[in-house]
């Protein structure tokens, strides 16, 4: 209850701004959230082996880049559910035979591990965090 009151007071004194357009009112305004659906599907990043492909949900720029940076470094955790639902839908639409969610490297509090858990919940698939990124980059 105290945490909610403090959060409400902080929002009153320092209202949240959209991670992309900086519009005051929410961590992600309705306009930018609506643009998310028009971004298209996944992109092939590279083929690691003949049967293993690295696929990104989106190109890391613009709206997506701003939202990820706000989530990771400004603790805009309210972006997590929207991003996770969208990434889960993108993964499902890609119709990959097997999928592994690999969070991008982050700071020590492992914000991305939390994001991977939210994505797997939206995707209705169990998650397990593994250091796959390091293994693939060797």
Secondary structure, DSSP 8 states (H G I E B T S, - for coil): -HHHHHHHHHHHHS--B-TTT--BTSSS-HHHHHHHGGG---EEEEEEETTEEEEESS-SSHHHHHHHHHHHHS--TTHHHHHHHHHHHHHHHHT-SS---------TT-HHHHHHHHHHHHHT-------HHHHHT-
